[in-house]
């Protein structure tokens, strides 16, 4: 009988074990340990600790007492006290696998990932030695990984979490050459994560290609592959990988945005607009902005205008009015562009660009006096000074040519 606390690490379970300890020293101790274990199983950790108080104060407490008490502290959320007990136990019984395992897990709960990795690595060595000693692995019959394999994997996970990626790589490598188990995929996934953390994109991509070939229904693999392809600027392949992932399960809002941006980068604006429309929630202002870009690139200017109007209705900002004015200006809708550009000029801190674009609108409408006034104002702003001067020179040239044609 044992009380279990479960922790998930990349699909593997860690268990606080209180089995496998040596025989009790005497009848009284056995009675106390059984009573403490019963209290723990009845979710009375404080009572279990009270029963074991005298035993824990002994110079060499029973291993089972240390394990039960540690579990009790963990149930009470006093992880530091649990760790102290396990460390005390390991100092007295350095070869006890139960104490080593619980010490490693306690360190993990306390988010001390690097020492937890060291503890799991040491545990794995002890478990492997024990497996070789008895020359039998019961797990082999069920396809489950042996205990040493799981501990080694957990060591690699802890090193990864502590950002000691080279140590994580060293820890995970022995698992890849071991016979196939139900946990093999987790180890291969972890290896891909490590390659990504080390920015070894080609190795990460090769590893993920192998995984998706054999586990094509695993959505997380396709998402991870897309991330790696993006980092290698393989945008078409990345968009395809994301599309596969989204076919398996409806995408989240953020995933829709990400895929839409990819489609825009690979010049597929209609696909970008389509994936945004598939968003599970109402579009945000920024998504309407993105939709406007997609529609404009696809040649649907009216839809782009409507999208930006929706964005402004949700979040009325100077930048958004400026983008609206630029959209209209780019599509030669100069008269319509004046109002949003005026709003942007009124609201904006950096007023140079709205002024310059307003001047361009009036220039294209042949209102040279109004355009000149605006370009003169725009000259005061460094960001558009050169362009404004060129525009003023152009107006003077146009007016001179007109005058010459009249007098000639």
Wavefront OBJ file of the C-alpha trace (Angstrom):
o trace
v 0.000 0.000 0.000
v 1.305 3.441 -0.782
v 0.209 7.072 -1.021
v 0.958 8.599 -4.421
v 1.480 12.204 -5.485
v 1.507 12.493 -9.267
v 3.459 15.016 -11.320
v 3.353 15.111 -15.128
v 6.617 15.762 -16.985
v 6.224 15.673 -20.771
v 3.762 12.815 -20.520
v 5.585 10.797 -17.836
v 4.498 10.334 -14.251
v 6.620 10.773 -11.159
v 5.486 8.976 -8.028
v 6.332 9.497 -4.407
v 7.121 5.976 -3.312
v 7.103 4.691 0.249
v 7.557 1.043 -0.620
v 10.724 -1.001 -0.729
v 12.256 0.135 2.570
v 14.097 -2.242 4.923
v 12.423 -4.124 7.741
v 11.258 -2.205 10.804
v 13.504 -2.064 13.852
v 10.816 -3.212 16.221
v 7.131 -3.819 16.887
v 6.481 -0.351 18.294
v 7.984 1.318 15.266
v 5.976 -0.938 12.964
v 2.742 -0.004 14.739
v 3.525 3.720 14.495
v 4.460 3.499 10.836
v 1.281 1.602 9.996
v -0.792 4.167 11.910
v 0.965 7.073 10.149
v 0.463 5.428 6.765
v -3.242 4.969 7.503
v -3.539 8.638 8.505
v -1.820 9.693 5.291
v -4.155 7.546 3.223
v -7.104 9.177 4.993
v -5.795 12.628 3.990
v -4.688 13.478 7.516
v -1.057 14.484 6.943
v -0.779 16.482 10.184
v -1.798 13.433 12.182
v 0.736 11.281 10.336
v 3.494 13.751 11.275
v 2.370 13.787 14.902
v 2.572 9.992 15.081
v 6.083 9.968 13.601
v 7.532 12.886 15.603
v 9.547 10.746 18.021
v 10.858 8.434 15.280
v 12.026 11.353 13.121
v 14.051 12.759 16.019
v 16.126 9.597 16.218
v 19.722 9.710 14.846
v 18.861 7.068 12.244
v 15.113 7.145 11.488
v 13.415 4.348 9.591
v 13.407 4.970 5.830
v 9.664 4.351 5.657
v 9.071 6.953 8.371
v 11.077 9.507 6.396
v 9.135 8.766 3.224
v 5.728 8.990 4.890
v 6.631 12.200 6.698
v 7.985 13.723 3.492
v 4.757 12.884 1.703
v 2.805 14.424 4.570
v 4.755 17.672 4.318
v 4.168 17.714 0.556
v 0.427 17.332 1.099
v 0.541 20.272 3.498
v 2.410 22.353 0.926
v 5.552 22.504 3.065
v 7.904 21.406 0.334
v 11.058 22.769 1.966
v 10.476 20.605 5.047
v 9.825 17.583 2.842
v 13.089 18.186 0.975
v 14.995 18.558 4.256
v 13.716 15.154 5.375
v 14.642 13.494 2.106
v 18.113 15.055 2.173
v 18.570 13.835 5.734
v 17.505 10.371 4.640
v 19.840 10.305 1.611
v 22.743 11.380 3.827
v 22.077 8.363 6.078
v 20.980 5.896 3.375
v 22.749 7.097 0.184
v 21.766 4.016 -1.840
v 18.030 4.027 -1.118
v 16.171 4.501 -4.386
v 12.918 5.672 -2.755
v 14.647 8.518 -0.902
v 16.639 9.518 -3.986
v 13.497 9.599 -6.099
v 11.501 11.652 -3.637
v 14.381 14.082 -3.134
v 14.516 14.638 -6.905
v 10.775 15.216 -7.120
v 10.779 17.586 -4.144
v 13.488 19.632 -5.850
v 11.350 19.706 -8.990
v 8.311 20.945 -7.062
v 10.504 23.704 -5.621
v 11.551 24.572 -9.200
v 15.208 23.911 -8.446
v 15.540 22.261 -11.801
v 19.303 21.967 -12.122
v 19.853 20.099 -8.814
v 16.698 18.102 -9.574
v 18.314 17.051 -12.845
v 21.447 15.948 -11.000
v 19.312 13.985 -8.533
v 17.361 12.235 -11.295
v 20.574 11.420 -13.170
v 22.034 9.820 -10.030
v 18.780 7.942 -9.426
v 18.886 6.600 -12.986
v 22.388 5.181 -12.428
v 21.262 3.364 -9.276
v 18.156 2.001 -10.992
v 20.155 0.827 -14.009
v 22.660 -0.934 -11.765
v 19.828 -2.637 -9.914
v 18.162 -3.719 -13.180
v 21.418 -5.276 -14.386
v 21.953 -6.942 -11.031
v 18.635 -8.791 -11.077
v 18.981 -9.308 -14.859
v 15.286 -8.745 -15.384
v 13.092 -5.825 -16.391
v 9.413 -6.466 -15.811
v 8.584 -3.380 -17.889
v 9.950 -5.089 -21.003
v 6.891 -7.339 -21.066
v 4.459 -4.420 -21.222
v 6.395 -2.106 -23.535
v 6.813 0.378 -20.693
v 10.158 2.045 -20.178
v 12.200 0.728 -17.244
v 12.585 2.865 -14.131
v 16.108 4.042 -15.002
v 14.898 5.225 -18.420
v 12.144 7.347 -16.860
v 14.526 8.881 -14.336
v 17.085 9.659 -17.045
v 14.353 11.283 -19.107
v 13.251 13.337 -16.116
v 16.855 14.432 -15.596
v 16.941 15.677 -19.179
v 13.649 17.539 -18.672
v 14.987 19.239 -15.550
v 18.196 20.310 -17.287
v 16.077 21.663 -20.136
v 13.898 23.622 -17.717
v 16.980 25.055 -16.021
v 18.250 26.145 -19.473
v 21.291 23.861 -19.246
v 20.639 22.674 -22.776
v 23.947 20.909 -23.414
v 23.494 18.870 -20.224
v 19.932 18.106 -21.329
v 21.259 16.935 -24.693
v 23.819 14.664 -23.000
v 21.116 13.251 -20.714
v 18.598 12.471 -23.455
v 20.990 10.873 -25.950
v 21.290 7.440 -24.203
v 17.500 7.102 -24.361
v 17.416 7.284 -28.155
v 19.508 4.137 -28.662
v 17.430 2.097 -26.173
v 14.826 -0.291 -27.511
v 11.468 1.217 -28.463
v 9.087 1.874 -25.568
v 5.829 3.764 -25.146
v 7.911 6.673 -23.813
v 10.237 6.872 -26.848
v 8.219 9.623 -28.529
v 8.504 11.837 -25.439
v 12.291 11.527 -25.538
v 12.386 12.374 -29.249
v 10.117 15.379 -28.687
v 12.373 16.576 -25.913
v 15.372 16.241 -28.213
v 13.610 18.481 -30.753
v 12.933 21.061 -28.027
v 16.595 20.965 -27.012
v 17.768 21.479 -30.602
v 15.410 24.448 -30.870
v 16.747 25.933 -27.631
v 20.288 25.511 -28.971
v 19.144 27.120 -32.255
v 20.261 24.056 -34.187
v 17.421 24.474 -36.660
v 18.433 21.840 -39.219
v 18.757 19.146 -36.559
v 15.447 20.194 -35.004
v 13.755 20.098 -38.406
v 15.186 16.660 -39.232
v 14.069 15.291 -35.855
v 10.545 16.674 -36.279
v 10.272 15.388 -39.840
v 10.932 11.894 -38.505
v 8.343 12.335 -35.752
v 5.546 13.665 -37.968
v 6.153 10.830 -40.422
v 5.316 8.269 -37.742
v 2.932 10.334 -35.572
v 1.107 12.428 -38.154
v -1.946 12.898 -35.916
v 0.012 14.628 -33.169
v -0.984 18.280 -33.585
v 1.751 19.572 -31.284
v 4.420 18.168 -33.609
v 3.059 20.067 -36.604
v 2.958 23.293 -34.595
v 6.525 22.754 -33.447
v 7.646 21.971 -36.994
v 6.035 25.186 -38.200
v 7.975 27.172 -35.585
v 11.256 25.632 -36.732
v 10.442 26.290 -40.395
v 9.694 29.924 -39.580
v 13.082 30.303 -37.926
v 14.691 28.930 -41.094
v 12.619 31.299 -43.236
v 10.895 28.326 -44.871
v 7.586 30.145 -44.780
v 5.680 28.113 -47.349
v 6.489 24.892 -45.519
v 5.638 26.543 -42.197
v 2.232 27.662 -43.424
v 1.532 24.135 -44.699
v 2.470 22.635 -41.327
v 0.206 25.081 -39.507
v -2.628 24.323 -41.895
v -2.298 20.589 -41.142
v -2.402 21.340 -37.406
v -5.494 23.503 -37.788
v -7.290 20.818 -39.783
v -6.920 18.501 -36.793
v -8.367 20.974 -34.322
v -9.909 24.439 -34.701
v -7.159 27.046 -34.276
v -7.080 29.503 -31.413
v -7.285 33.224 -32.078
v -3.520 33.661 -31.769
v -2.902 30.703 -34.103
v -5.211 32.264 -36.697
v -3.224 35.493 -36.556
v 0.068 33.684 -36.845
v -1.019 31.673 -39.863
v -2.530 34.764 -41.499
v 0.789 36.602 -41.170
v 2.563 33.638 -42.725
v 0.141 33.582 -45.649
v 0.769 37.276 -46.202
v 4.512 36.668 -46.208
v 4.188 33.968 -48.860
v 1.861 36.167 -50.941
v -1.374 34.294 -50.244
v -3.665 37.126 -49.037
v -6.962 35.331 -49.690
v -5.849 32.431 -47.494
v -4.863 34.983 -44.850
v -8.336 36.534 -44.869
v -9.945 33.093 -44.833
v -8.051 31.914 -41.763
v -8.838 35.163 -39.916
v -12.534 34.664 -40.625
v -12.173 31.196 -39.075
v -11.146 32.741 -35.742
v -13.214 31.181 -32.932
v -14.066 34.620 -31.461
v -15.031 38.014 -32.813
v -12.131 39.730 -34.518
v -10.104 42.191 -32.475
v -9.024 45.596 -33.788
v -5.563 44.277 -34.650
v -7.104 41.330 -36.499
v -9.253 43.747 -38.511
v -6.027 45.628 -39.329
v -4.532 42.387 -40.612
v -7.705 41.595 -42.527
v -7.495 44.995 -44.252
v -3.940 44.252 -45.378
v -5.031 40.871 -46.741
v -8.020 42.308 -48.602
v -5.996 45.149 -50.105
v -3.300 42.802 -51.365
v -5.965 40.580 -52.870
v -7.438 43.589 -54.663
v -10.582 43.945 -52.552
v -10.191 47.600 -51.589
v -13.793 48.108 -50.449
v -13.506 45.168 -48.054
v -10.176 46.538 -46.811
v -11.850 49.898 -46.129
v -14.648 48.201 -44.177
v -12.121 46.199 -42.138
v -10.212 49.321 -41.111
v -13.453 51.074 -40.228
v -14.296 48.120 -37.966
v -10.844 48.390 -36.384
v -11.303 52.117 -35.724
v -14.726 51.464 -34.194
v -13.093 49.048 -31.747
v -9.923 51.064 -31.034
v -9.849 54.677 -32.162
v -6.140 55.572 -32.407
v -4.129 58.093 -34.437
v -2.046 55.279 -35.933
v -5.137 53.488 -37.165
v -6.550 56.670 -38.759
v -3.172 57.162 -40.423
v -3.265 53.606 -41.816
v -6.800 54.225 -43.047
v -5.696 57.403 -44.799
v -2.682 55.631 -46.331
v -4.930 52.836 -47.615
v -7.208 55.332 -49.360
v -4.242 57.315 -50.689
v -2.538 54.213 -52.102
v -5.706 53.387 -53.993
v -6.028 56.950 -55.358
v -9.094 57.770 -53.270
v -7.575 61.147 -52.425
v -10.692 63.013 -51.418
v -11.777 60.249 -49.045
v -8.275 60.033 -47.568
v -8.351 63.658 -46.367
v -10.662 63.104 -43.385
v -8.746 60.197 -41.724
v -5.427 61.936 -42.408
v -6.727 65.105 -40.769
v -7.798 63.073 -37.729
v -4.389 61.385 -37.606
v -2.680 64.811 -37.814
v -4.814 66.151 -34.963
v -4.218 63.133 -32.706
v -0.670 62.131 -33.623
v 2.442 63.134 -31.686
v 4.553 62.764 -34.828
v 2.584 64.912 -37.264
v 5.006 64.965 -40.195
v 3.699 62.008 -42.201
v -0.025 62.893 -41.970
v 0.810 66.434 -43.137
v 2.909 65.188 -46.035
v 0.233 62.731 -47.182
v -2.435 65.431 -46.946
v -0.246 67.575 -49.155
v 0.053 64.717 -51.648
v -3.716 64.284 -51.712
v -4.279 67.948 -52.581
v -1.407 67.825 -55.080
v -3.074 64.903 -56.878
v -6.368 66.850 -56.795
v -4.521 69.775 -58.473
v -5.093 72.067 -55.479
v -1.558 73.456 -55.552
v -2.085 76.292 -53.079
v -3.444 73.986 -50.369
v -0.741 71.415 -51.139
v 1.983 74.077 -50.865
v 0.705 75.214 -47.465
v 0.759 71.635 -46.171
v 4.220 70.837 -47.554
v 5.631 74.005 -45.990
v 4.302 72.859 -42.609
v 5.617 69.326 -43.223
v 9.131 70.701 -43.811
v 9.384 71.380 -40.085
v 9.473 67.621 -39.394
v 12.753 65.869 -40.028
v 11.138 62.526 -40.980
v 9.499 64.022 -44.104
v 11.582 67.184 -44.656
v 13.370 65.938 -47.769
v 10.171 64.592 -49.335
v 8.296 67.825 -48.598
v 11.044 69.910 -50.243
v 10.915 67.698 -53.330
v 7.129 68.064 -53.463
v 7.421 71.879 -53.245
v 9.957 71.835 -56.071
v 7.564 69.737 -58.136
v 4.708 72.178 -57.543
v 6.893 75.097 -58.615
v 7.876 73.193 -61.744
v 4.246 72.378 -62.574
v 3.164 75.983 -62.014
v 6.065 77.275 -64.156
v 5.165 74.879 -66.960
v 1.531 75.965 -66.777
v 2.519 79.634 -66.898
v 4.797 79.027 -69.872
v 2.067 77.231 -71.758
v -0.310 80.174 -71.179
v 2.221 82.860 -72.214
v 3.540 80.766 -75.083
l 1 2 3 4 5 6 7 8 9 10 11 12 13 14 15 16 17 18 19 20 21 22 23 24 25 26 27 28 29 30 31 32 33 34 35 36 37 38 39 40 41 42 43 44 45 46 47 48 49 50 51 52 53 54 55 56 57 58 59 60 61 62 63 64 65 66 67 68 69 70 71 72 73 74 75 76 77 78 79 80 81 82 83 84 85 86 87 88 89 90 91 92 93 94 95 96 97 98 99 100 101 102 103 104 105 106 107 108 109 110 111 112 113 114 115 116 117 118 119 120 121 122 123 124 125 126 127 128 129 130 131 132 133 134 135 136 137 138 139 140 141 142 143 144 145 146 147 148 149 150 151 152 153 154 155 156 157 158 159 160 161 162 163 164 165 166 167 168 169 170 171 172 173 174 175 176 177 178 179 180 181 182 183 184 185 186 187 188 189 190 191 192 193 194 195 196 197 198 199 200 201 202 203 204 205 206 207 208 209 210 211 212 213 214 215 216 217 218 219 220 221 222 223 224 225 226 227 228 229 230 231 232 233 234 235 236 237 238 239 240 241 242 243 244 245 246 247 248 249 250 251 252 253 254 255 256 257 258 259 260 261 262 263 264 265 266 267 268 269 270 271 272 273 274 275 276 277 278 279 280 281 282 283 284 285 286 287 288 289 290 291 292 293 294 295 296 297 298 299 300 301 302 303 304 305 306 307 308 309 310 311 312 313 314 315 316 317 318 319 320 321 322 323 324 325 326 327 328 329 330 331 332 333 334 335 336 337 338 339 340 341 342 343 344 345 346 347 348 349 350 351 352 353 354 355 356 357 358 359 360 361 362 363 364 365 366 367 368 369 370 371 372 373 374 375 376 377 378 379 380 381 382 383 384 385 386 387 388 389 390 391 392 393 394 395 396 397 398 399 400 401 402 403 404 405 406 407 408
